[in-house]
Amino acid sequence: MPVPVAEVLIKGGAHVVQKKGELITPMGVRTLVTDEQLEILQQNEVFKIHTENGFLTVDNQKRNPDNVAKNMNAKDPSRPKTGKDLKDEFPTTKITVGKPSEE
């Protein structure tokens, strides 16, 4: 059984509501790690699999996380559905994406 050698928190949160009461779901979330933490992560089998499958990316430049995420795999089966997902799944149903009406 593997023995933990370090602990690194990957914050994640892409496609997840960020603030209570709002539907802000960023495509990407950036987690800053040290060079030492990155070296440890790159030896982790799960991290390797997520990187190979396009769910994680490593970038040492300052970039907008949403722009970086555009080139990543967005079809994580555990993510919440977007307005586009719902429209694709229910093409004959009127779906309004945005703030709820005051009615």
Backbone torsions as a table, in degrees:
resi	resn	phi	psi	omega
1	MET	NA	133.4	-178.9
2	PRO	-63.0	145.1	177.9
3	VAL	-107.5	126.4	179.2
4	PRO	-59.3	135.4	177.6
5	VAL	-109.7	-18.4	179.7
6	ALA	-164.8	166.9	178.0
7	GLU	-126.3	124.6	178.3
8	VAL	-130.4	125.8	-179.5
9	LEU	-94.8	117.9	173.4
10	ILE	-96.2	114.7	-171.3
11	LYS	-69.3	-36.3	178.9
12	GLY	56.9	-154.8	177.9
13	GLY	109.3	4.4	176.2
14	ALA	-63.1	140.0	179.3
15	HIS	65.4	22.2	179.2
16	VAL	-122.2	138.5	179.3
17	VAL	-58.0	130.4	-175.5
18	GLN	-92.6	-31.8	-178.8
19	LYS	-126.8	139.7	179.3
20	LYS	-60.2	130.7	177.6
21	GLY	88.1	-2.8	178.9
22	GLU	-123.0	154.2	177.8
23	LEU	-106.3	53.4	177.9
24	ILE	-89.8	108.8	-178.1
25	THR	-124.0	91.9	-178.2
26	PRO	-66.4	148.2	176.5
27	MET	-72.1	-30.3	-177.6
28	GLY	-139.5	151.9	176.6
29	VAL	-132.8	134.4	-175.6
30	ARG	-100.2	133.5	174.8
31	THR	-120.5	119.7	178.1
32	LEU	-84.3	131.9	177.0
33	VAL	-131.1	157.3	176.9
34	THR	-77.8	167.0	175.9
35	ASP	-60.2	-38.9	179.4
36	GLU	-64.7	-43.6	178.2
37	GLN	-64.0	-39.8	179.4
38	LEU	-62.8	-41.1	178.3
39	GLU	-60.6	-41.4	178.1
40	ILE	-66.1	-44.7	179.8
41	LEU	-60.3	-41.0	-177.0
42	GLN	-69.0	-11.2	174.8
43	GLN	-95.2	-8.9	-177.5
44	ASN	-83.0	127.5	-175.5
45	GLU	-62.0	-41.6	-179.3
46	VAL	-66.3	-42.2	177.3
47	PHE	-59.8	-43.4	178.9
48	LYS	-60.5	-45.1	-179.0
49	ILE	-63.4	-45.4	179.6
50	HIS	-63.6	-36.5	178.0
51	THR	-69.0	-45.5	179.6
52	GLU	-62.5	-34.4	-179.6
53	ASN	-85.7	0.5	174.6
54	GLY	84.0	14.2	178.1
55	PHE	-88.8	-17.8	176.6
56	LEU	-131.9	152.1	173.3
57	THR	-140.3	150.3	178.1
58	VAL	-111.8	127.8	-177.1
59	ASP	-144.5	129.0	-178.9
60	ASN	-101.0	17.1	177.6
61	GLN	-113.8	152.4	176.3
62	LYS	-74.6	116.7	179.4
63	ARG	-141.5	158.4	176.1
64	ASN	-70.6	121.5	-177.8
65	PRO	-55.9	-36.3	179.4
66	ASP	-64.9	-37.9	179.0
67	ASN	-68.2	-40.3	178.3
68	VAL	-65.1	-40.6	-176.2
69	ALA	-66.6	-21.3	179.5
70	LYS	-58.4	-28.1	-178.7
71	ASN	-97.4	6.3	-178.5
72	MET	-100.1	168.5	179.1
73	ASN	-73.6	112.9	-177.6
74	ALA	-93.9	-1.0	-174.2
75	LYS	-95.6	43.1	174.0
76	ASP	-65.4	118.9	-175.5
77	PRO	-62.3	-17.2	-178.7
78	SER	-89.2	-4.7	-176.3
79	ARG	-76.3	153.1	175.4
80	PRO	-66.0	153.1	179.3
81	LYS	-74.2	144.6	176.6
82	THR	-96.5	171.9	175.5
83	GLY	-57.7	-39.1	179.1
84	LYS	-65.1	-41.6	177.5
85	ASP	-57.1	-45.6	-178.5
86	LEU	-65.6	-41.4	178.7
87	LYS	-64.0	-38.2	177.8
88	ASP	-67.9	-38.5	-177.3
89	GLU	-75.9	-32.6	-177.9
90	PHE	-127.7	69.7	-173.0
91	PRO	-63.0	-24.3	-177.9
92	THR	-94.4	-1.8	-179.5
93	THR	-97.2	135.4	177.4
94	LYS	-75.5	118.6	-179.7
95	ILE	-122.4	125.1	177.9
96	THR	-107.2	125.6	-180.0
97	VAL	-106.2	126.9	-179.5
98	GLY	146.7	-156.3	-179.1
99	LYS	-71.4	145.1	178.0
100	PRO	-67.0	151.3	-179.2
101	SER	-73.2	160.9	-178.2
102	GLU	-83.8	1.4	-175.2
103	GLU	-66.9	NA	NA
